[in-house]
């Protein structure tokens, strides 16, 4: 069996008994041969295994003991002399990156910084999803819609004030200008700063001999990183394609907004764009298959965000089965089944927001032994390595969470592992995420259901925003903070925030989860008054105190 040595960073140890506790917890994991904890002051633990033990299992064992562990390095003891990749002759590049988005650029830059000859293949507009058709344009429109909405509403009097008519084309053009500026500064200009990175324009396809074909040219490299991203998924619903639905990409470039819109889906993209369109004056209907919006989030958040959307005039239906779609004149009709009854809804446009499809079709991956999962994503291990040992992948083309910061981090990590041996896994144990509705949804760590499935004795607290002074002062108490802890150790396992500034709050919670902090670490820390992040301390205090009886500044 393959032996490996895994080095862990361990946070939360305060005495030698803590070190002994950590050592005992790790030793109990099946497959572990030896554990060495030099002492609590070191903050380290080294584990030797006789097989490929899942590092998540090791981290979970430490967390259950009341501490927090993250993987620092992994060394294959059978191949420790093979850190350098095998020399190959007659290659064009040391590293060939396929895809010119955030993941691809991070990979190419990392390769260049390590001193390798790098090629990057890109088809279409450089910059990938985020800057061109994803994060940047969508959040720009969302912010414009929020400003438009707030400009017509007095937060103290609660009445509409004077508002001129919206000029959608001006909003769209301003969005396009920002996209163009960022694409130039963050991609085109950046590429020029790295002369050892060669840009190759065109579509890439692997051939049977392992080379990559782009047009009439063939390229070969010692290592490859695939970062081709994903595109909006269109499910095979009868009549849907004939109805020419909008996607998040095409919606943002319309010449004029429709008067009405049906949105298929009830997760982040559906809710973000649905609320923005409603604020721009579009009549919006959201049809969600699951029993609630944002089904992967805490149920309290899904119910609350639905109430807030409905208060703004958005119609939301859950538990919906879409049976077919039809185009009749200038309108689209969606035929559904709900609670055993057939219903039909009509709108000028349909927006499909049902997830994303990895861009792997037509790449010839089957010819080089790269396996895909049932969704068409490249199967990778924790080092971002595919089933072909010299081909790695990062970003939305993999099963990794489709966040731009995950794509960039995994792209750079993939190169480091590809070129120097698989030494460091991608750590997503404290991954923050934000849904840019108003109020925002921001989460990190485990949900209550996930924590229970992992065997924790869970203790949770839900703090309504009406107890947060910042929310009261801003006249916006929509939202809540839910904190998930391990009842035995009081270690914070997850934090889930629904608030106007949740995206700014969540990073403090991310550090708490990442470093294995306990509830007392928050309650004993000073938080500035009249900030939204003070709500984290109040949520922590609510485990032991009645927040209604606290004075200002979290008592």
VEXDREN-2710 file (C-alpha; in Angstrom, 1 decimal):
% VEXDREN-2710
k/r/px/py/pz
1/UNK/0.0/0.0/0.0
2/UNK/1.1/3.6/-0.6
3/UNK/2.4/5.3/2.5
4/UNK/2.1/9.0/3.0
5/UNK/3.1/11.6/5.5
6/UNK/0.5/14.3/6.2
7/UNK/1.4/17.5/8.1
8/UNK/-1.4/19.3/9.8
9/UNK/-1.7/22.8/11.3
10/UNK/-3.7/22.5/14.5
11/UNK/-5.4/25.5/16.2
12/UNK/-6.9/25.7/19.6
13/UNK/-4.3/23.7/21.7
14/UNK/-3.5/25.4/25.0
15/UNK/-1.7/22.7/27.0
16/UNK/0.1/19.4/26.8
17/UNK/-3.2/17.6/27.6
18/UNK/-4.6/19.2/24.4
19/UNK/-1.7/17.7/22.4
20/UNK/-2.3/14.3/23.9
21/UNK/-6.0/14.6/23.0
22/UNK/-5.3/15.5/19.4
23/UNK/-2.8/12.6/19.1
24/UNK/-5.4/10.2/20.5
25/UNK/-8.1/11.4/18.1
26/UNK/-5.9/11.1/15.0
27/UNK/-4.6/7.7/16.1
28/UNK/-8.1/6.4/16.2
29/UNK/-8.6/7.0/12.4
30/UNK/-8.4/3.8/10.4
31/UNK/-5.3/3.6/8.2
32/UNK/-3.2/5.8/10.5
33/UNK/0.2/4.2/11.3
34/UNK/1.8/6.9/13.4
35/UNK/1.0/10.3/14.9
36/UNK/3.4/12.9/16.2
37/UNK/2.3/16.0/18.0
38/UNK/5.6/17.8/19.1
39/UNK/3.7/19.8/21.8
40/UNK/0.8/22.2/22.0
41/UNK/3.0/25.2/21.4
42/UNK/4.0/23.9/17.9
43/UNK/0.5/23.9/16.6
44/UNK/1.5/21.0/14.4
45/UNK/0.7/17.3/14.0
46/UNK/2.3/14.8/11.6
47/UNK/0.4/11.7/10.6
48/UNK/1.8/8.7/8.7
49/UNK/-0.7/6.4/7.0
50/UNK/-0.4/3.1/5.1
51/UNK/-3.0/4.1/2.5
52/UNK/-4.6/7.1/1.0
53/UNK/-6.5/8.3/4.1
54/UNK/-9.0/11.1/3.3
55/UNK/-7.6/14.3/4.8
56/UNK/-11.1/15.4/5.5
57/UNK/-11.5/12.4/7.9
58/UNK/-8.3/13.6/9.8
59/UNK/-9.6/17.2/10.0
60/UNK/-13.0/15.9/11.2
61/UNK/-11.3/13.9/13.9
62/UNK/-9.4/16.9/15.2
63/UNK/-12.6/19.1/15.0
64/UNK/-14.6/16.5/17.0
65/UNK/-11.9/16.6/19.7
66/UNK/-12.5/20.3/20.1
67/UNK/-9.8/21.8/17.9
68/UNK/-9.3/22.8/14.2
69/UNK/-6.9/21.3/11.7
70/UNK/-5.9/22.2/8.2
71/UNK/-3.6/20.3/5.8
72/UNK/-0.3/22.0/5.3
73/UNK/1.5/19.3/3.2
74/UNK/1.3/15.8/2.0
75/UNK/4.3/13.7/1.0
76/UNK/4.2/10.4/-0.8
77/UNK/6.9/8.4/1.0
78/UNK/7.1/5.8/-1.8
79/UNK/7.9/8.5/-4.4
80/UNK/9.6/11.2/-2.3
81/UNK/12.6/11.3/-4.6
82/UNK/10.3/12.0/-7.6
83/UNK/9.3/15.6/-6.8
84/UNK/10.4/16.7/-10.2
85/UNK/8.1/15.7/-13.0
86/UNK/9.5/13.2/-15.5
87/UNK/11.6/14.7/-18.2
88/UNK/10.0/14.6/-21.6
89/UNK/11.6/15.5/-24.9
90/UNK/10.2/17.4/-27.9
91/UNK/7.7/19.5/-26.0
92/UNK/6.6/23.0/-26.8
93/UNK/5.9/24.1/-23.2
94/UNK/6.5/22.9/-19.7
95/UNK/3.0/23.9/-18.9
96/UNK/0.0/24.3/-21.2
97/UNK/-3.1/26.0/-19.7
98/UNK/-6.5/25.6/-21.5
99/UNK/-8.8/28.5/-20.7
100/UNK/-8.3/32.2/-20.3
101/UNK/-10.5/33.0/-17.3
102/UNK/-9.5/33.5/-13.7
103/UNK/-8.5/29.9/-13.1
104/UNK/-6.5/29.7/-16.3
105/UNK/-4.7/33.0/-15.6
106/UNK/-3.9/32.1/-12.0
107/UNK/-2.4/28.8/-13.3
108/UNK/-0.4/30.5/-16.1
109/UNK/1.0/33.2/-13.8
110/UNK/1.9/30.6/-11.2
111/UNK/3.8/28.5/-13.8
112/UNK/5.6/31.6/-15.0
113/UNK/6.6/32.6/-11.5
114/UNK/8.0/29.1/-10.9
115/UNK/10.2/29.6/-14.0
116/UNK/8.5/27.4/-16.5
117/UNK/7.6/28.0/-20.2
118/UNK/3.9/28.5/-20.3
119/UNK/1.3/28.5/-23.0
120/UNK/-2.3/29.6/-22.5
121/UNK/-5.0/28.6/-25.0
122/UNK/-8.1/30.7/-25.1
123/UNK/-11.2/30.7/-27.4
124/UNK/-13.5/33.7/-27.5
125/UNK/-13.2/36.8/-25.3
126/UNK/-10.3/36.7/-22.8
127/UNK/-11.2/36.9/-19.2
128/UNK/-13.7/34.0/-18.8
129/UNK/-17.0/34.1/-17.1
130/UNK/-16.5/36.3/-14.1
131/UNK/-15.4/39.6/-15.7
132/UNK/-17.3/39.2/-19.0
133/UNK/-20.7/37.5/-18.3
134/UNK/-20.7/36.6/-14.6
135/UNK/-19.8/38.3/-11.3
136/UNK/-18.8/41.7/-12.6
137/UNK/-21.8/42.5/-14.9
138/UNK/-24.4/40.8/-12.8
139/UNK/-23.3/42.5/-9.5
140/UNK/-23.1/45.8/-11.3
141/UNK/-26.8/45.5/-12.4
142/UNK/-27.8/44.3/-9.0
143/UNK/-26.3/47.3/-7.4
144/UNK/-27.9/49.6/-10.0
145/UNK/-31.3/48.0/-9.2
146/UNK/-30.7/48.4/-5.5
147/UNK/-29.8/52.1/-5.9
148/UNK/-32.8/52.7/-8.1
149/UNK/-35.1/50.9/-5.6
150/UNK/-33.7/52.8/-2.6
151/UNK/-33.8/56.2/-4.4
152/UNK/-37.5/55.9/-4.6
153/UNK/-38.1/54.9/-1.0
154/UNK/-37.6/57.0/2.1
155/UNK/-36.1/54.7/4.8
156/UNK/-37.7/56.7/7.7
157/UNK/-41.0/57.8/6.3
158/UNK/-41.6/54.6/4.4
159/UNK/-43.1/56.3/1.3
160/UNK/-42.1/56.6/-2.3
161/UNK/-40.4/59.8/-3.4
162/UNK/-39.9/61.3/-6.8
163/UNK/-38.4/59.0/-9.4
164/UNK/-37.8/59.6/-13.1
165/UNK/-38.2/56.8/-15.7
166/UNK/-35.4/54.2/-15.9
167/UNK/-33.3/54.2/-19.0
168/UNK/-32.2/50.6/-19.3
169/UNK/-29.8/51.2/-22.1
170/UNK/-27.8/53.6/-20.1
171/UNK/-27.6/51.1/-17.2
172/UNK/-26.6/48.3/-19.6
173/UNK/-23.9/50.5/-21.4
174/UNK/-22.4/51.6/-18.1
175/UNK/-22.2/47.9/-17.2
176/UNK/-20.5/47.1/-20.5
177/UNK/-18.0/50.0/-20.0
178/UNK/-17.0/48.6/-16.6
179/UNK/-16.6/45.1/-18.0
180/UNK/-14.4/46.4/-20.8
181/UNK/-12.2/48.4/-18.4
182/UNK/-11.7/45.5/-16.0
183/UNK/-11.0/43.0/-18.8
184/UNK/-8.3/45.3/-20.2
185/UNK/-6.7/46.0/-16.8
186/UNK/-7.0/42.5/-15.2
187/UNK/-6.4/40.3/-18.2
188/UNK/-5.0/41.9/-21.4
189/UNK/-2.6/44.2/-19.5
190/UNK/-1.7/41.5/-17.0
191/UNK/-0.8/39.1/-19.8
192/UNK/1.6/41.7/-21.3
193/UNK/3.4/41.8/-18.0
194/UNK/4.5/38.2/-18.3
195/UNK/6.6/37.8/-21.4
196/UNK/7.2/34.0/-20.8
197/UNK/3.5/33.3/-21.2
198/UNK/2.4/32.7/-24.8
199/UNK/-1.2/33.3/-25.7
200/UNK/-2.6/30.9/-28.3
201/UNK/-6.1/31.8/-29.7
202/UNK/-8.5/29.1/-30.6
203/UNK/-10.3/26.0/-29.4
204/UNK/-8.3/23.2/-27.9
205/UNK/-8.8/19.5/-28.5
206/UNK/-6.7/16.6/-27.2
207/UNK/-5.6/14.1/-29.8
208/UNK/-5.0/10.4/-29.5
209/UNK/-1.2/10.9/-29.2
210/UNK/-1.7/13.2/-26.2
211/UNK/-1.0/16.5/-28.0
212/UNK/-3.4/19.4/-28.1
213/UNK/-4.7/20.6/-31.5
214/UNK/-5.6/24.3/-32.0
215/UNK/-6.7/24.9/-35.6
216/UNK/-4.0/23.5/-37.8
217/UNK/-1.3/23.6/-35.0
218/UNK/-0.4/20.9/-32.5
219/UNK/1.2/21.5/-29.1
220/UNK/2.7/19.2/-26.5
221/UNK/3.6/20.0/-22.9
222/UNK/4.9/18.2/-19.9
223/UNK/1.9/19.1/-17.8
224/UNK/-1.6/20.5/-18.6
225/UNK/-4.2/22.5/-16.6
226/UNK/-7.8/22.6/-18.0
227/UNK/-9.7/25.7/-16.9
228/UNK/-12.4/26.0/-19.5
229/UNK/-15.2/27.0/-17.1
230/UNK/-18.9/26.4/-17.6
231/UNK/-22.0/27.8/-19.3
232/UNK/-25.7/28.1/-18.3
233/UNK/-27.4/24.7/-18.2
234/UNK/-30.4/24.2/-20.4
235/UNK/-32.4/21.2/-19.2
236/UNK/-34.3/19.0/-21.8
237/UNK/-37.7/20.4/-21.0
238/UNK/-40.1/19.8/-24.0
239/UNK/-40.5/23.0/-26.0
240/UNK/-37.9/25.0/-24.0
241/UNK/-35.4/25.5/-26.8
242/UNK/-38.1/26.4/-29.3
243/UNK/-39.2/29.1/-26.9
244/UNK/-35.7/30.7/-27.1
245/UNK/-35.3/31.3/-23.4
246/UNK/-32.9/33.8/-21.9
247/UNK/-29.9/32.9/-19.8
248/UNK/-28.0/35.0/-17.3
249/UNK/-25.7/35.9/-20.2
250/UNK/-28.3/37.0/-22.8
251/UNK/-30.5/38.7/-20.2
252/UNK/-27.9/41.3/-19.3
253/UNK/-27.4/42.3/-22.9
254/UNK/-31.0/42.9/-23.9
255/UNK/-31.8/46.0/-25.9
256/UNK/-34.9/46.5/-23.8
257/UNK/-36.3/44.8/-20.7
258/UNK/-39.5/42.7/-21.0
259/UNK/-42.7/43.7/-19.2
260/UNK/-42.9/40.2/-17.6
261/UNK/-40.6/37.3/-17.0
262/UNK/-40.8/33.7/-15.7
263/UNK/-37.7/32.4/-14.0
264/UNK/-37.0/28.7/-13.8
265/UNK/-34.9/28.1/-10.7
266/UNK/-34.6/29.2/-7.1
267/UNK/-31.0/29.5/-6.3
268/UNK/-28.5/32.3/-6.3
269/UNK/-28.6/33.4/-10.0
270/UNK/-32.4/33.2/-10.1
271/UNK/-32.9/35.2/-7.0
272/UNK/-30.2/37.8/-7.7
273/UNK/-31.4/38.6/-11.2
274/UNK/-35.1/38.1/-10.4
275/UNK/-35.0/40.7/-7.7
276/UNK/-33.0/43.1/-9.9
277/UNK/-35.4/42.8/-12.8
278/UNK/-38.4/43.3/-10.5
279/UNK/-36.8/46.5/-9.2
280/UNK/-36.3/47.7/-12.7
281/UNK/-40.0/47.3/-13.3
282/UNK/-40.4/43.8/-14.7
283/UNK/-43.2/41.6/-13.4
284/UNK/-41.3/38.5/-12.1
285/UNK/-42.5/35.0/-11.4
286/UNK/-40.1/32.5/-9.9
287/UNK/-40.8/28.7/-10.3
288/UNK/-38.7/26.5/-8.0
289/UNK/-38.7/22.7/-8.1
290/UNK/-37.6/22.3/-4.5
291/UNK/-39.8/22.9/-1.6
292/UNK/-38.0/26.1/-0.7
293/UNK/-35.7/28.7/-2.2
294/UNK/-32.0/28.2/-1.6
295/UNK/-32.5/24.6/-0.6
296/UNK/-28.8/24.1/0.3
297/UNK/-29.0/26.9/2.9
298/UNK/-30.6/27.0/6.3
299/UNK/-34.4/26.7/6.0
300/UNK/-34.8/29.9/8.1
301/UNK/-33.0/31.8/5.4
302/UNK/-34.9/30.3/2.5
303/UNK/-38.2/31.1/4.1
304/UNK/-37.2/34.7/5.0
305/UNK/-35.7/35.6/1.6
306/UNK/-39.0/34.4/-0.1
307/UNK/-41.0/36.7/2.2
308/UNK/-38.8/39.6/1.4
309/UNK/-39.0/39.0/-2.4
310/UNK/-42.8/38.6/-2.2
311/UNK/-43.0/41.9/-0.3
312/UNK/-41.4/43.6/-3.3
313/UNK/-43.9/42.1/-5.7
314/UNK/-42.1/39.0/-6.9
315/UNK/-44.3/35.9/-7.1
316/UNK/-42.6/32.7/-5.8
317/UNK/-44.0/29.2/-6.3
318/UNK/-42.1/26.2/-4.9
319/UNK/-42.6/22.5/-5.3
320/UNK/-43.2/23.0/-9.0
321/UNK/-42.7/20.5/-11.8
322/UNK/-42.2/22.1/-15.2
323/UNK/-43.8/19.8/-17.8
324/UNK/-43.4/21.8/-21.0
325/UNK/-42.9/25.2/-22.5
326/UNK/-44.6/26.7/-25.5
327/UNK/-44.1/29.9/-27.6
328/UNK/-47.4/31.5/-28.6
329/UNK/-47.1/34.7/-30.5
330/UNK/-45.0/37.2/-28.5
331/UNK/-45.5/35.3/-25.2
332/UNK/-44.0/32.2/-23.7
333/UNK/-46.2/29.8/-21.7
334/UNK/-44.9/27.4/-19.0
335/UNK/-47.0/24.4/-18.2
336/UNK/-46.5/23.1/-14.7
337/UNK/-47.8/20.6/-12.2
338/UNK/-48.1/21.7/-8.6
339/UNK/-49.7/19.9/-5.8
340/UNK/-51.3/17.5/-8.2
341/UNK/-52.9/20.3/-10.3
342/UNK/-52.0/21.5/-13.8
343/UNK/-51.4/25.2/-14.2
344/UNK/-50.2/27.5/-17.0
345/UNK/-48.3/30.8/-16.7
346/UNK/-47.5/33.3/-19.4
347/UNK/-44.8/35.9/-19.7
348/UNK/-43.0/37.8/-22.4
349/UNK/-39.7/36.2/-21.5
350/UNK/-38.3/33.1/-19.7
351/UNK/-35.0/33.1/-17.8
352/UNK/-33.4/29.7/-17.3
353/UNK/-31.3/29.7/-14.1
354/UNK/-30.9/26.0/-13.4
355/UNK/-27.2/25.7/-12.8
356/UNK/-24.2/25.6/-15.1
357/UNK/-22.8/23.0/-17.5
358/UNK/-19.0/22.4/-17.5
359/UNK/-17.3/23.2/-20.9
360/UNK/-15.9/19.8/-21.7
361/UNK/-17.8/18.8/-24.9
362/UNK/-15.6/18.4/-28.0
363/UNK/-12.3/18.6/-26.1
364/UNK/-11.3/15.0/-26.9
365/UNK/-10.8/14.2/-23.2
366/UNK/-11.9/10.6/-23.7
367/UNK/-8.8/10.1/-25.9
368/UNK/-6.4/10.9/-23.1
369/UNK/-8.1/9.1/-20.3
370/UNK/-9.7/12.1/-18.5
371/UNK/-12.9/10.9/-16.9
372/UNK/-16.0/13.0/-16.4
373/UNK/-18.8/12.8/-13.8
374/UNK/-22.5/12.6/-14.5
375/UNK/-22.7/16.3/-15.0
376/UNK/-19.9/16.5/-17.5
377/UNK/-17.3/17.9/-15.0
378/UNK/-13.7/16.7/-14.9
379/UNK/-13.2/14.3/-12.0
380/UNK/-10.3/15.4/-9.9
381/UNK/-8.7/14.5/-6.6
382/UNK/-7.9/16.9/-3.8
383/UNK/-4.7/18.0/-5.6
384/UNK/-6.8/19.0/-8.7
385/UNK/-5.3/16.1/-10.6
386/UNK/-7.5/14.3/-13.2
387/UNK/-7.6/10.6/-14.0
388/UNK/-4.7/11.3/-16.4
389/UNK/-1.8/12.0/-14.0
390/UNK/-0.3/14.8/-16.2
391/UNK/-3.5/16.6/-16.7
392/UNK/-4.9/18.8/-13.9
393/UNK/-8.1/21.0/-13.8
394/UNK/-9.5/23.9/-11.9
395/UNK/-12.6/26.1/-11.6
396/UNK/-16.1/25.6/-12.9
397/UNK/-15.0/22.8/-15.3
398/UNK/-14.6/20.6/-12.1
399/UNK/-17.0/19.7/-9.3
400/UNK/-15.5/22.5/-7.2
401/UNK/-17.9/25.2/-6.0
402/UNK/-18.3/27.7/-8.8
403/UNK/-16.8/30.7/-7.2
404/UNK/-14.2/32.8/-9.0
405/UNK/-11.9/32.8/-5.9
406/UNK/-12.0/29.0/-5.8
407/UNK/-11.1/28.9/-9.5
408/UNK/-8.1/31.2/-9.0
409/UNK/-6.9/29.4/-5.9
410/UNK/-7.3/25.9/-7.4
411/UNK/-5.6/27.1/-10.7
412/UNK/-2.5/28.2/-8.9
413/UNK/-2.5/25.1/-6.6
414/UNK/-3.0/22.8/-9.6
415/UNK/0.2/24.1/-11.2
416/UNK/2.2/23.8/-7.9
417/UNK/1.1/20.2/-7.5
418/UNK/1.6/19.4/-11.2
419/UNK/5.1/20.7/-11.3
420/UNK/6.4/19.7/-7.9
421/UNK/4.5/16.6/-7.0
422/UNK/1.2/16.4/-5.2
423/UNK/2.1/18.2/-2.0
424/UNK/-0.9/20.3/-1.0
425/UNK/-4.6/19.7/-1.3
426/UNK/-7.3/22.3/-1.9
427/UNK/-8.7/23.2/1.5
428/UNK/-12.4/24.2/1.3
429/UNK/-13.2/23.6/4.9
430/UNK/-13.9/27.3/5.6
431/UNK/-15.3/28.4/2.2
432/UNK/-17.4/31.6/2.4
433/UNK/-20.2/32.2/-0.1
434/UNK/-22.4/35.2/-0.8
435/UNK/-25.8/35.4/-2.6
436/UNK/-26.1/39.1/-3.7
437/UNK/-29.8/39.5/-3.0
438/UNK/-31.0/42.4/-0.8
439/UNK/-30.7/41.4/2.0
440/UNK/-27.6/39.4/1.1
441/UNK/-27.1/35.7/2.1
442/UNK/-23.6/34.9/3.3
443/UNK/-22.5/31.5/4.7
444/UNK/-19.5/29.6/5.9
445/UNK/-18.9/26.2/7.3
446/UNK/-21.6/23.6/8.1
447/UNK/-25.3/23.9/8.1
448/UNK/-27.2/22.4/11.1
449/UNK/-28.2/19.4/9.0
450/UNK/-24.7/18.8/7.7
451/UNK/-23.2/19.0/11.2
452/UNK/-25.7/16.4/12.4
453/UNK/-24.9/14.1/9.5
454/UNK/-21.2/14.3/10.5
455/UNK/-22.0/13.1/14.0
456/UNK/-21.8/16.4/16.0
457/UNK/-24.1/17.0/18.9
458/UNK/-25.3/20.4/17.5
459/UNK/-26.2/23.5/19.4
460/UNK/-27.5/26.4/17.3
461/UNK/-28.7/29.9/17.8
462/UNK/-30.8/32.1/15.6
463/UNK/-30.6/35.9/16.2
464/UNK/-33.1/38.1/14.4
465/UNK/-31.6/41.3/13.1
466/UNK/-33.9/43.4/15.2
467/UNK/-31.5/42.8/18.0
468/UNK/-28.5/44.3/16.1
469/UNK/-28.1/48.0/16.8
470/UNK/-26.7/48.7/13.3
471/UNK/-29.8/47.2/11.7
472/UNK/-32.1/49.3/13.9
473/UNK/-30.2/52.5/13.1
474/UNK/-30.3/51.8/9.4
475/UNK/-34.1/51.1/9.7
476/UNK/-33.5/47.7/8.0
477/UNK/-34.0/44.8/10.3
478/UNK/-34.7/42.3/7.6
479/UNK/-32.6/39.2/8.3
480/UNK/-31.0/36.9/10.9
481/UNK/-27.8/35.3/12.0
482/UNK/-27.7/31.6/12.6
483/UNK/-24.6/30.1/14.4
484/UNK/-23.9/26.3/14.5
485/UNK/-21.7/24.9/17.2
486/UNK/-20.5/21.6/18.6
487/UNK/-22.4/21.3/21.9
488/UNK/-19.5/19.6/23.7
489/UNK/-16.6/21.8/22.8
490/UNK/-18.5/25.1/21.8
491/UNK/-16.4/25.2/18.6
492/UNK/-18.1/27.2/15.9
493/UNK/-18.9/24.9/13.0
494/UNK/-20.9/27.3/10.7
495/UNK/-22.3/30.8/10.5
496/UNK/-25.2/31.8/8.2
497/UNK/-26.1/35.5/7.8
498/UNK/-29.1/37.1/6.1
499/UNK/-28.5/40.9/6.3
500/UNK/-28.0/44.0/4.2
501/UNK/-24.2/43.8/4.6
502/UNK/-23.8/40.0/5.1
503/UNK/-21.0/39.7/2.5
504/UNK/-18.9/42.1/4.7
505/UNK/-19.7/40.2/7.9
506/UNK/-18.9/36.7/6.7
507/UNK/-15.2/37.0/6.5
508/UNK/-14.9/37.4/10.3
509/UNK/-17.0/34.3/10.6
510/UNK/-14.8/32.6/8.1
511/UNK/-11.7/33.2/10.3
512/UNK/-13.7/31.8/13.3
513/UNK/-14.5/28.6/11.4
514/UNK/-11.0/28.3/9.8
515/UNK/-9.2/28.8/13.1
516/UNK/-11.5/26.6/15.1
517/UNK/-12.6/29.4/17.4
518/UNK/-15.1/28.8/20.2
519/UNK/-18.2/30.8/21.1
520/UNK/-16.3/32.4/24.0
521/UNK/-13.6/33.6/21.6
522/UNK/-16.3/35.9/20.0
523/UNK/-18.0/36.9/23.3
524/UNK/-14.7/37.9/24.8
525/UNK/-13.6/40.0/21.7
526/UNK/-14.3/43.7/21.3
527/UNK/-16.5/44.5/18.3
528/UNK/-17.1/48.1/17.3
529/UNK/-20.6/49.4/18.1
530/UNK/-23.1/50.2/15.3
531/UNK/-21.5/47.8/12.8
532/UNK/-23.3/44.8/11.3
533/UNK/-20.4/42.5/12.3
534/UNK/-21.3/43.2/15.9
535/UNK/-24.2/40.8/15.2
536/UNK/-21.7/37.9/15.3
537/UNK/-20.9/38.7/19.0
538/UNK/-24.6/39.1/19.8
539/UNK/-25.3/35.7/18.1
540/UNK/-22.6/34.1/20.2
541/UNK/-23.9/35.8/23.4
542/UNK/-27.4/34.4/22.7
543/UNK/-26.1/30.9/23.5
544/UNK/-25.9/31.9/27.2
545/UNK/-27.8/35.1/27.6
546/UNK/-31.1/36.7/26.8
547/UNK/-30.1/39.4/24.2
548/UNK/-33.3/41.4/25.0
549/UNK/-31.7/42.1/28.4
550/UNK/-28.4/43.3/27.1
551/UNK/-27.4/46.9/27.1
552/UNK/-25.6/48.6/24.2
553/UNK/-22.4/47.4/22.8
554/UNK/-23.3/43.7/23.3
555/UNK/-23.2/44.0/27.1
END
